Every structure is written in structure tokens, then in C-alpha cells.
Amino acid sequence: MNNDPMEDLFEKFEGQWDIHEPDENHYDRFLAKQARKRSRSRRWYGLSIAASVLLLVGFFTFFNDNLRIGSEKSELQFASKQTRETDSIFTAMIKIELEKVKEKKSPLNEKIVADALVQMEKLDKDYEKIKQELIKNGESKQIIHAMIRNLKIRIAFLEDVLLHIENNEKLNDTTHENTI
């Protein structure tokens, strides 16, 4: 006589098991219910992405407005709301990228960071000239395109600098690994 606990358990519950088979349409109803759930989640997925983008734009606008000093705000006060928002979003992004570059400053990357800051000063001066043209001549397609192009160039430049710094660090790490 084996005293197996599992056998005892099955004997104890003999005749109490639910052996009822589901209806023949059960599987079809289950698939239809799953399809409804998926379609609802897809709707919410699109709405959540739109809400996230809207939240980020609001954050950058608020973040940038709080960081600006009074003279910079007054320069674009007469510009359209869309121009001010574009300027504020791009400026916030540039500040974030510039901080990332400054954080990467090390003896290994010091020259790269210093050269990047010099180049950024040149791009900032060009942007100030564009702003003066905007004040002097008002909004025109050419001035707005020049403004946006300058902002995009500065962001792309900072991203390239960060990539160059990371590659430089990886190269340095790889060189040290090979010599050990």
C-alpha cells in the first residue's frame, strides 16, 4: 500500500470534478471578445501617444519660459504665437543637449567640448542676427525658415558632438582593453 498524498487527494475529491464541456460557440465568442479588447487598446494607444506629445510640448514651453530672461522674451514679443512657441521648444531642446555636452567634459574630451562651445557661440550670434532681422523687417517666410534652420542645425550639431564624444570614449576604452 503506497501512501501517496496525490492519490489520496484525487480519491478524496472523486466525483466532485467539473467535467462539463464548454458550448461549441465558446471559442468563437472568446475570439470576438479578444478582438474587441484589442481594438479598444489600439484606440487608447493612439490617444496616449498624442497626449504624450502634447504634454512634452507643454513641458518644453513652460520649461523654456521659466528659464528665459526678460530681454530675450521681449525680443520675440511681437512675433506670432507659433513663432514664439517654435523658438521656445527648440531653445529648450538646445539647452538640454548643450548641458549633455558640458556634462561629458573630461580630460579626454576637453578639446572637443571647447571647440563645440566655440562653434555654438558662432551659431548663437547668427541666430541673434536672424532675430534682429525679425524685429526690423517683421515675420516673413525667409526669416522664419532661416530661424528654424539655425535652430535645427544647432540641435543636429550638438547631437553629432555627443556622438563623437561617445565614439571617442568607446575607442579609448577599447584601446585600453586591448593593451591589458
PLY file of the C-alpha trace (Angstrom):
ply
format ascii 1.0
element vertex 180
property float x
property float y
property float z
element edge 179
property int vertex1
property int vertex2
end_header
0.00 0.00 0.00
1.60 3.20 -1.21
0.65 6.20 0.83
0.93 8.78 -1.99
-0.56 12.16 -1.00
-1.60 12.94 -4.56
-3.51 9.67 -4.89
-5.21 10.38 -1.58
-6.19 13.84 -2.78
-7.69 12.51 -6.02
-9.62 9.83 -4.13
-10.93 12.42 -1.68
-12.39 14.59 -4.43
-13.65 11.70 -6.59
-16.94 12.64 -8.27
-16.63 16.34 -7.43
-14.66 17.37 -10.51
-16.26 19.74 -13.04
-16.15 17.77 -16.28
-18.68 19.91 -18.15
-17.56 20.77 -21.69
-17.96 24.40 -22.85
-20.52 25.24 -25.54
-19.44 24.71 -29.13
-19.52 28.52 -29.77
-17.40 29.25 -26.72
-14.16 29.54 -28.70
-15.73 31.91 -31.27
-17.17 34.13 -28.51
-13.77 34.19 -26.82
-12.00 35.31 -30.03
-14.64 38.02 -30.65
-14.17 39.33 -27.11
-10.40 39.42 -27.55
-10.77 41.33 -30.84
-12.94 43.96 -29.11
-10.34 44.36 -26.37
-7.56 44.79 -28.94
-9.46 47.44 -30.90
-10.09 49.43 -27.70
-6.45 49.22 -26.69
-5.36 50.41 -30.15
-7.59 53.47 -29.82
-6.13 54.26 -26.41
-2.62 53.66 -27.74
-3.02 56.39 -30.36
-4.61 58.76 -27.86
-1.86 58.12 -25.32
0.83 58.96 -27.88
-0.97 62.18 -28.82
-1.35 63.11 -25.15
2.34 62.41 -24.52
3.41 64.64 -27.40
1.10 67.40 -26.20
2.47 67.05 -22.68
6.07 67.27 -23.93
5.32 70.39 -25.97
3.68 71.96 -22.94
6.61 70.96 -20.74
9.19 72.44 -23.11
7.16 75.62 -23.47
6.80 76.01 -19.71
10.41 74.96 -19.05
11.78 77.39 -21.59
9.59 80.32 -20.49
10.80 79.95 -16.91
14.47 79.88 -17.93
14.41 82.88 -20.21
15.48 86.28 -19.03
13.34 89.36 -19.62
15.29 90.80 -22.56
15.06 87.62 -24.57
11.31 87.41 -24.05
10.76 90.96 -25.21
12.66 90.36 -28.46
10.02 87.97 -29.77
7.00 89.51 -28.05
5.68 90.99 -31.27
6.17 87.72 -33.20
3.30 85.34 -33.78
2.42 82.80 -31.12
3.53 79.97 -33.40
6.95 81.59 -33.89
7.39 82.11 -30.15
6.37 78.51 -29.40
8.74 77.16 -32.06
11.56 79.27 -30.66
10.83 78.18 -27.10
10.63 74.46 -27.92
13.83 74.43 -29.94
15.66 76.62 -27.41
14.72 74.26 -24.58
15.94 71.28 -26.61
19.19 73.08 -27.40
19.77 73.88 -23.72
19.20 70.24 -22.78
21.61 69.00 -25.46
24.18 71.66 -24.51
24.03 70.53 -20.87
24.63 66.95 -22.01
27.71 68.08 -23.92
29.01 70.05 -20.93
28.47 67.02 -18.66
30.70 64.93 -20.95
33.63 67.28 -20.41
36.66 65.31 -19.25
40.39 65.48 -19.89
39.84 63.08 -22.78
37.05 65.18 -24.36
38.07 68.68 -23.24
39.15 69.90 -26.68
36.03 68.52 -28.38
33.75 70.23 -25.85
35.68 73.52 -26.05
35.51 73.52 -29.87
31.81 72.69 -29.73
31.15 75.62 -27.39
33.04 77.99 -29.72
31.00 76.75 -32.67
27.78 77.13 -30.66
28.70 80.76 -29.91
29.01 81.40 -33.65
25.63 79.78 -34.29
24.13 81.82 -31.41
25.46 85.04 -32.98
23.93 84.05 -36.31
20.64 83.40 -34.53
20.77 86.81 -32.87
21.24 88.38 -36.32
18.17 86.49 -37.53
16.21 87.76 -34.52
17.28 91.33 -35.29
16.08 90.86 -38.88
12.80 89.56 -37.50
12.45 92.67 -35.32
13.48 95.01 -38.12
11.53 93.50 -41.04
8.77 91.53 -39.34
7.86 87.93 -40.00
8.48 86.61 -43.46
8.86 83.10 -44.77
12.57 83.59 -45.41
13.30 84.85 -41.91
11.20 82.12 -40.25
12.88 79.43 -42.37
16.30 80.84 -41.52
15.40 80.86 -37.84
14.16 77.25 -37.87
17.12 76.12 -39.95
19.56 77.68 -37.47
17.78 76.00 -34.56
17.80 72.62 -36.32
21.48 72.99 -37.21
22.36 73.72 -33.59
20.46 70.66 -32.34
21.98 68.41 -35.02
25.44 69.82 -34.27
25.11 69.08 -30.55
23.85 65.57 -31.27
26.83 64.99 -33.59
29.20 66.27 -30.90
27.67 63.88 -28.35
28.02 61.00 -30.80
31.64 61.96 -31.49
32.39 62.12 -27.75
30.79 58.71 -27.16
32.77 57.20 -30.04
35.93 58.78 -28.67
35.24 57.29 -25.23
34.49 53.86 -26.71
37.67 54.00 -28.77
39.67 54.92 -25.69
38.05 52.11 -23.66
38.68 49.60 -26.45
42.33 50.67 -26.73
42.85 50.15 -23.00
41.12 46.78 -23.10
43.43 45.59 -25.89
46.59 46.62 -24.05
45.69 44.76 -20.87
0 1
1 2
2 3
3 4
4 5
5 6
6 7
7 8
8 9
9 10
10 11
11 12
12 13
13 14
14 15
15 16
16 17
17 18
18 19
19 20
20 21
21 22
22 23
23 24
24 25
25 26
26 27
27 28
28 29
29 30
30 31
31 32
32 33
33 34
34 35
35 36
36 37
37 38
38 39
39 40
40 41
41 42
42 43
43 44
44 45
45 46
46 47
47 48
48 49
49 50
50 51
51 52
52 53
53 54
54 55
55 56
56 57
57 58
58 59
59 60
60 61
61 62
62 63
63 64
64 65
65 66
66 67
67 68
68 69
69 70
70 71
71 72
72 73
73 74
74 75
75 76
76 77
77 78
78 79
79 80
80 81
81 82
82 83
83 84
84 85
85 86
86 87
87 88
88 89
89 90
90 91
91 92
92 93
93 94
94 95
95 96
96 97
97 98
98 99
99 100
100 101
101 102
102 103
103 104
104 105
105 106
106 107
107 108
108 109
109 110
110 111
111 112
112 113
113 114
114 115
115 116
116 117
117 118
118 119
119 120
120 121
121 122
122 123
123 124
124 125
125 126
126 127
127 128
128 129
129 130
130 131
131 132
132 133
133 134
134 135
135 136
136 137
137 138
138 139
139 140
140 141
141 142
142 143
143 144
144 145
145 146
146 147
147 148
148 149
149 150
150 151
151 152
152 153
153 154
154 155
155 156
156 157
157 158
158 159
159 160
160 161
161 162
162 163
163 164
164 165
165 166
166 167
167 168
168 169
169 170
170 171
171 172
172 173
173 174
174 175
175 176
176 177
177 178
178 179
